Amino acid sequence: MYPPVKCTTKLKKKWNESKQHWSLLAIGIYIGALIILWIEYFRGYLSLIGAILYTFITPSVLISVYYIRKSIHQRNIYKFIFIIGGGLALGFPIWGLISFILIGAIWSPFYEPQGILRITIFILTIVPSYIVAGYIFYKWGKKREYRPFM
C-alpha cells in the first residue's frame, strides 16, 4: 500500500506549478473565452463592439500584467497603480456624494440650474473629488510602502 498523501500537499504542488506558468494559463483562458464570444456574436446574442473590445483589449491587459511582474521598475509601477486605481475607486463615491448634496437632491442648493451652470458645477465637483481620493491613497500607500495586497 502507498502511504497516504494529504490532499493539501497535492493542491500546494499544483498551485506552485500553475504559478510558474500563469501566462500560459491566461492565454488559454483568453483563447477559450474568445472562441465562445465570437460564437455568441454569430448566433446573435452578443454585439459586435463587445466581441471586438474583448479581442483587442484583453491581450494588451495580459501583456501589461506580464510586464509589471517582470519589470525592474516594479515599485514605481505599484505606486502608479495604487494611487491611480485607488483614486478612481474612491473618487467615484466621493463625487457621487458631493453631487447628490449639491445637485441631485430636491433640497440641494443647485437643483434648479440648467445648461452650462450645471455642467460647470459637475466638472468643479468631479475633478477635486478624484484629486482628494488620489491624495488619500498616496498617503496610505506611503504609510504601507506601496506593498501589493498579495
ABEGO torsion letter per residue (X at the ends): XBBBBBAAAAAAAAAAAAAAAAAAAAAAAAAAAAAAAAAAAAAGABBAAAAAAAAAAAAAAAAAAAAAAABAAAAAAAAAAAAAAAAAAAAAAAAAAAAAAAAABAABAAAABBEAAAAAAAAAAAAAAAAAAAAAAAAAAAAAGGBBAX
